[in-house]
Amino acid sequence: MPYNNLWLVSAHDIAQSFATYFSKEDASFTYQEYYDICIDSNFELINWAQNGMSWEDMKKYADTMVGQGDIDWQKEWINSKKQIIDLIK
């Protein structure tokens, strides 16, 4: 994201979005099974955040949102680096 901002988004929120979408689109697994698939996989978490969620979806979960003027947040979200970190001690 521009200005070297750091955005903290809970893996739980991403996994919920993933499970909600896929449990409606494909009944092969339950909501809980889809949630578990996503929450247990750093790849799935980043992939879904990158490809399945827009900035409009993501911004409601981001903990540290500070406006930086006239920025195309959707474009910046898609092109930003994403990383899974363990904050639970």
BAKOL-775042 format. One record per atom (N, C-alpha, C, O): z, x, y; atom name; residue in three letters; residue number from 1. Coordinates in steps of 0.001 Angstrom, whole numbers. Atoms other than C-alpha are relative to their C-alpha. Example, Ala and Ser with C-alpha at 12.3 -4.5 7.8 and 13.67 -1.06 7.14 Angstrom:
BEGIN
{{0; 890; -1190}; N; ALA; 1}
{{7800; 12300; -4500}; CA; ALA; 1}
{{0; 900; 1200}; C; ALA; 1}
{{665; 1936; 1181}; O; ALA; 1}
{{-60; -820; -1190}; N; SER; 2}
{{7140; 13670; -1060}; CA; SER; 2}
{{730; -770; 1090}; C; SER; 2}
{{899; -261; 2198}; O; SER; 2}
***
This chain:
BEGIN
{{0; 850; -1171}; N; MET; 1}
{{0; 0; 0}; CA; MET; 1}
{{0; 897; 1237}; C; MET; 1}
{{410; 2056; 1163}; O; MET; 1}
{{59; -836; -1197}; N; PRO; 2}
{{-511; 1210; 3554}; CA; PRO; 2}
{{1384; 392; 481}; C; PRO; 2}
{{2382; -249; 151}; O; PRO; 2}
{{-1241; -471; -614}; N; TYR; 3}
{{2153; 3114; 5416}; CA; TYR; 3}
{{1018; 466; -1027}; C; TYR; 3}
{{2202; 564; -706}; O; TYR; 3}
{{-885; -470; 1067}; N; ASN; 4}
{{3639; 4338; 2109}; CA; ASN; 4}
{{1159; -944; -265}; C; ASN; 4}
{{2266; -495; -564}; O; ASN; 4}
{{-1043; 976; 303}; N; ASN; 5}
{{5607; 1134; 1645}; CA; ASN; 5}
{{297; -17; -1494}; C; ASN; 5}
{{-588; 222; -2316}; O; ASN; 5}
{{-409; 152; 1390}; N; LEU; 6}
{{7538; 686; -1572}; CA; LEU; 6}
{{419; -1454; -189}; C; LEU; 6}
{{1252; -1973; 554}; O; LEU; 6}
{{-276; 1407; 274}; N; TRP; 7}
{{7659; -2809; -3014}; CA; TRP; 7}
{{688; -104; -1356}; C; TRP; 7}
{{162; 380; -2357}; O; TRP; 7}
{{-728; 191; 1250}; N; LEU; 8}
{{10208; -3712; -5656}; CA; LEU; 8}
{{-238; -1425; -498}; C; LEU; 8}
{{81; -2402; 179}; O; LEU; 8}
{{280; 1297; 613}; N; VAL; 9}
{{9131; -6520; -7944}; CA; VAL; 9}
{{591; 22; -1398}; C; VAL; 9}
{{351; 953; -2168}; O; VAL; 9}
{{-647; 79; 1299}; N; SER; 10}
{{11126; -7579; -10960}; CA; SER; 10}
{{-1024; -186; -1122}; C; SER; 10}
{{-1944; -998; -1017}; O; SER; 10}
{{846; 176; 1181}; N; ALA; 11}
{{9436; -7179; -14327}; CA; ALA; 11}
{{143; -1424; -535}; C; ALA; 11}
{{-809; -1988; -1074}; O; ALA; 11}
{{-250; 1383; 424}; N; HIS; 12}
{{11000; -10554; -15137}; CA; HIS; 12}
{{-960; -959; 695}; C; HIS; 12}
{{-1516; -1850; 54}; O; HIS; 12}
{{887; 888; -746}; N; ASP; 13}
{{8952; -12226; -12382}; CA; ASP; 13}
{{-1451; 142; -456}; C; ASP; 13}
{{-2173; -850; -559}; O; ASP; 13}
{{1364; -227; 486}; N; ILE; 14}
{{5715; -10634; -13594}; CA; ILE; 14}
{{-164; -614; -1389}; C; ILE; 14}
{{-1168; -1273; -1658}; O; ILE; 14}
{{76; 545; 1359}; N; ALA; 15}
{{6454; -11581; -17225}; CA; ALA; 15}
{{17; -1527; 11}; C; ALA; 15}
{{-654; -2161; -804}; O; ALA; 15}
{{2; 1469; -116}; N; GLN; 16}
{{7225; -15164; -16189}; CA; GLN; 16}
{{-1378; -510; 399}; C; GLN; 16}
{{-1864; -1497; -154}; O; GLN; 16}
{{1337; 394; -422}; N; SER; 17}
{{3885; -15398; -14412}; CA; SER; 17}
{{-989; 104; -1160}; C; SER; 17}
{{-1796; -797; -1391}; O; SER; 17}
{{852; -235; 1175}; N; PHE; 18}
{{2121; -13953; -17464}; CA; PHE; 18}
{{201; -1111; -1030}; C; PHE; 18}
{{-769; -1701; -1507}; O; PHE; 18}
{{-315; 996; 1034}; N; ALA; 19}
{{3885; -16343; -19868}; CA; ALA; 19}
{{-405; -1410; 430}; C; ALA; 19}
{{-905; -2191; -379}; O; ALA; 19}
{{389; 1321; -506}; N; THR; 20}
{{3305; -19390; -17678}; CA; THR; 20}
{{-1502; -187; -121}; C; THR; 20}
{{-1968; -1219; -605}; O; THR; 20}
{{1458; 92; 63}; N; TYR; 21}
{{-412; -18675; -17424}; CA; TYR; 21}
{{-492; -107; -1445}; C; TYR; 21}
{{-1236; -1028; -1779}; O; TYR; 21}
{{557; -44; 1349}; N; PHE; 22}
{{-1048; -17803; -21070}; CA; PHE; 22}
{{504; -1122; -896}; C; PHE; 22}
{{-228; -1563; -1783}; O; PHE; 22}
{{-472; 1106; 841}; N; SER; 23}
{{1138; -20502; -22608}; CA; SER; 23}
{{-750; -1295; 320}; C; SER; 23}
{{-822; -2191; -521}; O; SER; 23}
{{824; 1168; -353}; N; LYS; 24}
{{-995; -23068; -20723}; CA; LYS; 24}
{{-1444; 161; -460}; C; LYS; 24}
{{-2099; -820; -815}; O; LYS; 24}
{{1400; -273; 334}; N; GLU; 25}
{{-4338; -21395; -21510}; CA; GLU; 25}
{{-248; 174; -1487}; C; GLU; 25}
{{-1347; -105; -1965}; O; GLU; 25}
{{186; -348; 1413}; N; ASP; 26}
{{-3770; -20416; -25147}; CA; ASP; 26}
{{1274; -324; -763}; C; ASP; 26}
{{2296; 337; -575}; O; ASP; 26}
{{-1185; 457; 732}; N; ALA; 27}
{{-1362; -22190; -27486}; CA; ALA; 27}
{{295; 832; -1246}; C; ALA; 27}
{{1069; 405; -2102}; O; ALA; 27}
{{-245; -861; 1164}; N; SER; 28}
{{-1424; -19323; -30006}; CA; SER; 28}
{{1456; 440; -80}; C; SER; 28}
{{1993; 645; -1168}; O; SER; 28}
{{-1396; -422; -77}; N; PHE; 29}
{{2061; -18318; -28850}; CA; PHE; 29}
{{760; -931; 928}; C; PHE; 29}
{{163; -1622; 1754}; O; PHE; 29}
{{-844; 786; -903}; N; THR; 30}
{{4977; -20050; -27159}; CA; THR; 30}
{{184; 754; 1320}; C; THR; 30}
{{-154; 1932; 1429}; O; THR; 30}
{{-324; -637; -1278}; N; TYR; 31}
{{6019; -19348; -23577}; CA; TYR; 31}
{{882; 1224; -240}; C; TYR; 31}
{{621; 2296; 306}; O; TYR; 31}
{{-933; -1100; 250}; N; GLN; 32}
{{8880; -17183; -24885}; CA; GLN; 32}
{{-688; 1180; -677}; C; GLN; 32}
{{-401; 2333; -356}; O; GLN; 32}
{{727; -1083; 667}; N; GLU; 33}
{{6570; -15199; -27152}; CA; GLU; 33}
{{-906; 744; 987}; C; GLU; 33}
{{-985; 1972; 955}; O; GLU; 33}
{{816; -663; -1023}; N; TYR; 34}
{{4169; -14531; -24273}; CA; TYR; 34}
{{876; 807; 961}; C; TYR; 34}
{{521; 1917; 1357}; O; TYR; 34}
{{-928; -720; -878}; N; TYR; 35}
{{7108; -13570; -22068}; CA; TYR; 35}
{{424; 1316; -656}; C; TYR; 35}
{{399; 2368; -17}; O; TYR; 35}
{{-445; -1200; 727}; N; ASP; 36}
{{8360; -11116; -24708}; CA; ASP; 36}
{{-1121; 1036; -123}; C; ASP; 36}
{{-872; 2236; -5}; O; ASP; 36}
{{1137; -920; 79}; N; ILE; 37}
{{4878; -9618; -25145}; CA; ILE; 37}
{{-126; 789; 1296}; C; ILE; 37}
{{-321; 2004; 1277}; O; ILE; 37}
{{174; -656; -1296}; N; CYS; 38}
{{4688; -8860; -21452}; CA; CYS; 38}
{{1197; 868; 377}; C; CYS; 38}
{{1022; 2020; 774}; O; CYS; 38}
{{-1198; -726; -450}; N; ILE; 39}
{{8281; -7796; -20742}; CA; ILE; 39}
{{217; 1275; -810}; C; ILE; 39}
{{817; 2229; -313}; O; ILE; 39}
{{-186; -1166; 869}; N; ASP; 40}
{{8206; -5330; -23651}; CA; ASP; 40}
{{-1098; 1045; 128}; C; ASP; 40}
{{-1086; 2045; -589}; O; ASP; 40}
{{1142; -911; -106}; N; SER; 41}
{{5019; -3594; -22515}; CA; SER; 41}
{{-263; 385; 1460}; C; SER; 41}
{{-669; -452; 2266}; O; SER; 41}
{{317; -467; -1350}; N; ASN; 42}
{{4675; -1470; -19376}; CA; ASN; 42}
{{-1478; -219; 313}; C; ASN; 42}
{{-1836; -576; 1435}; O; ASN; 42}
{{1427; 223; -212}; N; PHE; 43}
{{916; -1696; -19855}; CA; PHE; 43}
{{-274; -1446; 407}; C; PHE; 43}
{{-982; -1689; 1384}; O; PHE; 43}
{{238; 1417; -303}; N; GLU; 44}
{{958; -5522; -19886}; CA; GLU; 44}
{{558; -373; 1369}; C; GLU; 44}
{{-69; -1126; 2114}; O; GLU; 44}
{{-587; 300; -1307}; N; LEU; 45}
{{3287; -5665; -16878}; CA; LEU; 45}
{{-915; 461; 1135}; C; LEU; 45}
{{-1206; -303; 2055}; O; LEU; 45}
{{865; -524; -1055}; N; ILE; 46}
{{1061; -3433; -14759}; CA; ILE; 46}
{{-1362; -692; -27}; C; ILE; 46}
{{-1901; -1043; 1022}; O; ILE; 46}
{{1305; 648; 115}; N; ASN; 47}
{{-2155; -4968; -16083}; CA; ASN; 47}
{{33; -1413; 586}; C; ASN; 47}
{{-871; -1802; 1325}; O; ASN; 47}
{{-76; 1372; -518}; N; TRP; 48}
{{-1011; -8512; -15307}; CA; TRP; 48}
{{239; 11; 1513}; C; TRP; 48}
{{-379; -767; 2239}; O; TRP; 48}
{{-233; -90; -1443}; N; ALA; 49}
{{343; -7546; -11876}; CA; ALA; 49}
{{-1296; 366; 728}; C; ALA; 49}
{{-1589; -179; 1792}; O; ALA; 49}
{{1239; -477; -627}; N; GLN; 50}
{{-2957; -5787; -11093}; CA; GLN; 50}
{{-1127; -1023; -98}; C; GLN; 50}
{{-1810; -1296; 889}; O; GLN; 50}
{{1192; 811; 253}; N; ASN; 51}
{{-5467; -8176; -12617}; CA; ASN; 51}
{{247; -1502; -77}; C; ASN; 51}
{{-690; -2292; 47}; O; ASN; 51}
{{-283; 1426; 149}; N; GLY; 52}
{{-3696; -11499; -13044}; CA; GLY; 52}
{{714; -625; 1180}; C; GLY; 52}
{{824; -1847; 1271}; O; GLY; 52}
{{-754; 508; -1145}; N; MET; 53}
{{-1739; -11791; -9812}; CA; MET; 53}
{{-634; 497; 1296}; C; MET; 53}
{{-966; 1675; 1431}; O; MET; 53}
{{506; -373; -1317}; N; SER; 54}
{{-3037; -11819; -6270}; CA; SER; 54}
{{1182; 369; 897}; C; SER; 54}
{{2340; 202; 514}; O; SER; 54}
{{-1078; -281; -955}; N; TRP; 55}
{{-1079; -10673; -3236}; CA; TRP; 55}
{{750; -1283; 339}; C; TRP; 55}
{{1966; -1253; 523}; O; TRP; 55}
{{-672; 1280; -277}; N; GLU; 56}
{{-358; -14357; -2535}; CA; GLU; 56}
{{1016; -320; -1089}; C; GLU; 56}
{{2097; -831; -797}; O; GLU; 56}
{{-947; 201; 1104}; N; ASP; 57}
{{1266; -14583; -5979}; CA; ASP; 57}
{{1169; 973; 109}; C; ASP; 57}
{{2330; 597; -55}; O; ASP; 57}
{{-983; -1076; 53}; N; MET; 58}
{{3089; -11288; -5646}; CA; MET; 58}
{{982; -10; 1156}; C; MET; 58}
{{2154; 316; 966}; O; MET; 58}
{{-847; -167; -1175}; N; LYS; 59}
{{4474; -11494; -2132}; CA; LYS; 59}
{{1282; -827; -64}; C; LYS; 59}
{{2275; -470; 570}; O; LYS; 59}
{{-1227; 807; 101}; N; LYS; 60}
{{6974; -14212; -3043}; CA; LYS; 60}
{{1061; 691; -856}; C; LYS; 60}
{{2232; 315; -814}; O; LYS; 60}
{{-941; -727; 847}; N; TYR; 61}
{{8573; -11781; -5526}; CA; TYR; 61}
{{439; 1338; 591}; C; TYR; 61}
{{1490; 1863; 225}; O; TYR; 61}
{{-278; -1333; -547}; N; ALA; 62}
{{8499; -8567; -3488}; CA; ALA; 62}
{{1295; -30; 807}; C; ALA; 62}
{{1479; -885; 1674}; O; ALA; 62}
{{-1306; -33; -650}; N; ASP; 63}
{{11993; -7624; -2327}; CA; ASP; 63}
{{-28; 629; 1386}; C; ASP; 63}
{{796; 280; 2232}; O; ASP; 63}
{{-7; -721; -1270}; N; THR; 64}
{{11056; -5366; 577}; CA; THR; 64}
{{-1324; -186; 732}; C; THR; 64}
{{-2133; 739; 815}; O; THR; 64}
{{1230; 279; -720}; N; MET; 65}
{{8294; -7008; 2547}; CA; MET; 65}
{{236; 141; 1494}; C; MET; 65}
{{1068; -558; 2072}; O; MET; 65}
{{-60; -195; -1443}; N; VAL; 66}
{{7858; -5770; 6097}; CA; VAL; 66}
{{-1432; -51; 499}; C; VAL; 66}
{{-2273; 736; 65}; O; VAL; 66}
{{1352; 120; -539}; N; GLY; 67}
{{4795; -6861; 8045}; CA; GLY; 67}
{{-400; 1250; 768}; C; GLY; 67}
{{407; 1832; 1492}; O; GLY; 67}
{{513; -1205; -663}; N; GLN; 68}
{{2642; -4004; 9313}; CA; GLN; 68}
{{-1260; -325; 787}; C; GLN; 68}
{{-2235; 423; 722}; O; GLN; 68}
{{1170; 321; -818}; N; GLY; 69}
{{214; -5734; 11646}; CA; GLY; 69}
{{-1078; -716; -796}; C; GLY; 69}
{{-797; -1400; -1780}; O; GLY; 69}
{{1141; 698; 570}; N; ASP; 70}
{{-3231; -6978; 10721}; CA; ASP; 70}
{{-565; 793; -1178}; C; ASP; 70}
{{-1451; 1630; -1003}; O; ASP; 70}
{{385; -734; 1207}; N; ILE; 71}
{{-3667; -5717; 7149}; CA; ILE; 71}
{{-516; -1002; -1029}; C; ILE; 71}
{{27; -2100; -1151}; O; ILE; 71}
{{504; 815; 1100}; N; ASP; 72}
{{-5708; -7171; 4296}; CA; ASP; 72}
{{888; 277; -1213}; C; ASP; 72}
{{592; 1162; -2016}; O; ASP; 72}
{{-998; -258; 1039}; N; TRP; 73}
{{-2742; -7391; 1916}; CA; TRP; 73}
{{-566; -169; -1401}; C; TRP; 73}
{{-173; 562; -2310}; O; TRP; 73}
{{610; 175; 1318}; N; GLN; 74}
{{-4837; -8689; -1001}; CA; GLN; 74}
{{-746; 1267; -411}; C; GLN; 74}
{{-578; 1747; -1532}; O; GLN; 74}
{{739; -1219; 291}; N; LYS; 75}
{{-7140; -5660; -808}; CA; LYS; 75}
{{954; 1161; -267}; C; LYS; 75}
{{742; 1938; -1198}; O; LYS; 75}
{{-963; -1085; 179}; N; GLU; 76}
{{-4190; -3296; -455}; CA; GLU; 76}
{{758; -149; -1315}; C; GLU; 76}
{{1034; 844; -1988}; O; GLU; 76}
{{-711; 231; 1264}; N; TRP; 77}
{{-2380; -4918; -3406}; CA; TRP; 77}
{{-862; 432; -1184}; C; TRP; 77}
{{-393; 1144; -2072}; O; TRP; 77}
{{906; -317; 1112}; N; ILE; 78}
{{-5393; -4596; -5711}; CA; ILE; 78}
{{-178; 1511; -142}; C; ILE; 78}
{{-250; 2019; -1261}; O; ILE; 78}
{{287; -1431; 27}; N; ASN; 79}
{{-5931; -940; -4772}; CA; ASN; 79}
{{1238; 892; -45}; C; ASN; 79}
{{1112; 2115; -101}; O; ASN; 79}
{{-1219; -812; -41}; N; SER; 80}
{{-2303; 179; -4754}; CA; SER; 80}
{{377; 535; -1377}; C; SER; 80}
{{4; -30; -2405}; O; SER; 80}
{{-541; -577; 1232}; N; LYS; 81}
{{-646; 2383; -7360}; CA; LYS; 81}
{{1157; -876; -475}; C; LYS; 81}
{{1963; -1341; 330}; O; LYS; 81}
{{-1091; 779; 582}; N; LYS; 82}
{{1676; 512; -9702}; CA; LYS; 82}
{{711; 840; -1038}; C; LYS; 82}
{{82; 1603; -1771}; O; LYS; 82}
{{-809; -801; 902}; N; GLN; 83}
{{4512; 2011; -11701}; CA; GLN; 83}
{{1192; -820; -456}; C; GLN; 83}
{{1789; -1548; 337}; O; GLN; 83}
{{-1192; 662; 550}; N; ILE; 84}
{{7245; 642; -13975}; CA; ILE; 84}
{{1145; 1004; 53}; C; ILE; 84}
{{1027; 2126; -439}; O; ILE; 84}
{{-1200; -833; -14}; N; ILE; 85}
{{10696; 2061; -13305}; CA; ILE; 85}
{{1160; -815; -512}; C; ILE; 85}
{{1196; -2033; -336}; O; ILE; 85}
{{-1164; 665; 562}; N; ASP; 86}
{{13961; 1235; -15008}; CA; ASP; 86}
{{1128; 78; 1013}; C; ASP; 86}
{{1666; 1154; 1273}; O; ASP; 86}
{{-1064; 51; -984}; N; LEU; 87}
{{16513; 107; -12435}; CA; LEU; 87}
{{1318; -479; -581}; C; LEU; 87}
{{2337; -479; 109}; O; LEU; 87}
{{-1228; 476; 640}; N; ILE; 88}
{{19048; -1253; -14911}; CA; ILE; 88}
{{753; 1190; -555}; C; ILE; 88}
{{231; 1949; -1372}; O; ILE; 88}
{{-831; -1129; 441}; N; LYS; 89}
{{21836; 1215; -15465}; CA; LYS; 89}
{{1039; -485; -988}; C; LYS; 89}
{{1840; 309; -1480}; O; LYS; 89}
***
